[in-house]
Amino acid sequence: MSIQINRKMLSFAGVLGLLAIGIVTIVFATPAVSTTGKTQSHDRGPDSCTPVIIAHRGASGYAPEHTLGSYSLAITMGADYVEPDLVMTKDRHLISRHDNELGLTTDVANHTEFADRYRTQKIDSNEVSGWFTEDFTLAEIKTLRAIERIPDIRPGNARMDGAFQVITFQEIIDLVKSLQISQRRTIGIYPEIKHSNHFKKLGLPMEELVVNTFHQNGYLDSDAPVYIQSFEINNLKELKKITNLRLLQLYDSKSLEPADQVLLGANITYGSMSTPEGLAEVAKYASAVGPDKSYIIPRNADNSLGDPTSFVADAHAVGLKVHPYTFRAENTFLPEEYQSDNPSKGARGDLTGELQRYIGAGIDGLFSDQPDIPLRIRGPCL
């Protein structure tokens, strides 16, 4: 009887967590593949079908973000690309965290040996308190365990707190190359360089290291299954000079300015970068744009979706692909008309309905925390 009860209590999130852990175990028992990142014997590449599905921080709607479990699950679901955010350690290792502040996504607060590392500093004009990756060596980072960023919205994910380490960029590449064998397709990697100017001021620039890591792993040209993204401008222009890999310009809210442009006093806003003239300038160094999805279909005052703008057509007119962010299934993130009646913070609504509106607006790809949902809409990709 107790066995039957326990089986009933095993949640969907728990099953996914066990699956992800199992996949990681299998992958790291398999020799790493060091061949080129391009599609070779695999029949399908990550850009073979439209829209391209980018697993935002992995399958972060089902497992803690930026973990091998989250990335593994996204790949087995069929995601075309996995998207790691990259920050730097004190000893110059690229690791995958959404921010350089560790308190929200690791158990660092429980490590008394690091209590004296807690401090306050300015990052991109914002005052932030916590523990920062640039104050830790990789060996120290590896003693931490990942935790769920938004446990009130994703309590199922929080049950996996402590199951995964913080991982390096190279470990993600190794995972992708290993899973390409069993998946029989080429899987793309879509990193975002976080807080570029902040790390440069610390003497820890990331751009050349990101490029060198890709190049050393066989990802060399514009046809490689790679995009490198940033909210800043100058680091993308710098990247354009040192690599042929594709670049994507991210767009924050229209009234905001890219962090590097604030320091330069350039008075360039994301809004001005979204005009036909602004997009034409972006097209000089980027292959694609990643706007907040409100650039494509803004929300009305009542939080319902409005009418599509000309952003997609304007971007396409200058040769830019359009990959908006971020599509999430929970009511907290959905437009009013696609929310369910369940008042719970973690309750899910009709993400399919929202996605269909954006796909109908002509987007080329999208970032999603639940990549299985847009994959079901798209259907088989052969």
Secondary structure, DSSP 8 states (H G I E B T S, - for coil): -HHHHHHHH--HHHHHHHHHHHHHHHHTTS----S-SS-SS-S--TTSSSSEEEEETTTTTTS-TTSHHHHHHHHHHT-SEEE-EEEE-TTS-EEE-SSSB-TTTBSGGG-GGGGGG-EEEEETTEEEEE-BGGGS-HHHHTT-BB--S-TTT-HHHHTTTTS-B--BHHHHHHHHHHHHHHHTS--EE--EE-SHHHHHHTT---HHHHHHHHHHTT--STTSSBEEEES-SHHHHHHHHH--SEEEEEE--TT---HHHHHHT----HHHHTSHHHHHHHTTT-SEEEEBGGGTS-B-TTS-B----SHHHHHHHTT-EE--B-B--BGGGS-GGG--S--STT-B--HHHHHHHHHHTT-SEEEESSTHHHHHHH----
